[in-house]
Amino acid sequence: MDINEIKWDTDGLVPVIIQHAESKQVLTLAYMNREAYQKTLELRETWLYSRSRQELWHKGATSGHTQKVVDISYDCDQDAILLSVIPNGPACHTGSTSCFEGAEEMQTPPSQVLIDLEALIADRHEKLPEGSYTTYLFSKGVDKIGKKIGEESAEVIIAAKNNSKEELRYEAADLIYHLMVLLQNQGVPMNEIYDELASRYIGRTSK
């Protein structure tokens, strides 16, 4: 949308709802001025305007909790913006995932854990931070990652034969993590895995 089509208020601001692109959880409500809007469009990261400090700010510039912008939508009156983002950490300055009261009291759903883990692995793949184990795996490539999956699979079997739920839980988590690293390395998003599982099993009674 052209910047002049947006209905800026008398202070030159527009409210912005920031939502997790995959979980659809509402993360926060903030404001943009024209400069913040332009920077968000150009850099594909969240830029906002602080009404309390009366200054432009790049979300996560100091905390590292940046937000990759996936999509920008507008309401029917062009006086509010919806940002769909992949957050690199909590959205709220308190350290909470969401700024909305009560959101952190709910148990994180299993699907959200996988979504957040996939986002973290993707971020490691893109930035390759030094000292990260995930960076190490990506640097070694498919042979090393595949070897780790083989090792973790064997450990899952051993844990099951030991009849230890605690050990099985720990080893299964390791296996899932390494499998997700492999999928990221090979360019296969988790959504495709979900779709494949749904096509095979959801709504079918024969399995």
CORKA-V647580 format. One record per residue. N is the residue number from 0. PSI is psi in whole degrees, -180 to 180 (none if undefined). Layout:
BEGIN
<<N;PSI> <N;PSI>>
END
This chain:
BEGIN
<<0;139> <1;141> <2;-30> <3;-11> <4;-17> <5;138> <6;90> <7;144> <8;-175> <9;-19> <10;4> <11;27> <12;161> <13;136> <14;145> <15;121> <16;127> <17;124> <18;141> <19;127> <20;-28> <21;-45> <22;-19> <23;12> <24;134> <25;125> <26;-44> <27;168> <28;129> <29;-167> <30;153> <31;147> <32;-175> <33;-39> <34;-42> <35;-40> <36;-46> <37;-43> <38;-38> <39;-42> <40;-43> <41;-42> <42;-13> <43;31> <44;157> <45;121> <46;139> <47;177> <48;125> <49;117> <50;-32> <51;-41> <52;-12> <53;53> <54;157> <55;143> <56;144> <57;114> <58;122> <59;6> <60;-36> <61;-35> <62;-22> <63;-3> <64;63> <65;169> <66;121> <67;122> <68;121> <69;-39> <70;151> <71;124> <72;163> <73;147> <74;174> <75;-22> <76;0> <77;29> <78;18> <79;150> <80;142> <81;119> <82;125> <83;122> <84;160> <85;107> <86;143> <87;62> <88;-175> <89;149> <90;-28> <91;146> <92;-16> <93;-10> <94;0> <95;153> <96;-42> <97;150> <98;-10> <99;128> <100;135> <101;-18> <102;-34> <103;-9> <104;-19> <105;142> <106;136> <107;122> <108;150> <109;-39> <110;-35> <111;-36> <112;-46> <113;-39> <114;-47> <115;-40> <116;-41> <117;-40> <118;-40> <119;-45> <120;-41> <121;-39> <122;-42> <123;-38> <124;-37> <125;-44> <126;-23> <127;59> <128;139> <129;139> <130;-5> <131;135> <132;-37> <133;-40> <134;-42> <135;-45> <136;-45> <137;-37> <138;-29> <139;-23> <140;-171> <141;-33> <142;-46> <143;-44> <144;-43> <145;-39> <146;-42> <147;-37> <148;-41> <149;-43> <150;-45> <151;-34> <152;-43> <153;-40> <154;-32> <155;-43> <156;-44> <157;-42> <158;-40> <159;-42> <160;-27> <161;-7> <162;38> <163;110> <164;-39> <165;-46> <166;-41> <167;-42> <168;-45> <169;-48> <170;-34> <171;-39> <172;-42> <173;-43> <174;-45> <175;-43> <176;-49> <177;-34> <178;-39> <179;-34> <180;-43> <181;-44> <182;-43> <183;-42> <184;-33> <185;2> <186;31> <187;107> <188;153> <189;-29> <190;-34> <191;-33> <192;-44> <193;-45> <194;-40> <195;-44> <196;-42> <197;-40> <198;-26> <199;-40> <200;-34> <201;127> <202;2> <203;141> <204;-4> <205;-12> <206;none>>
END
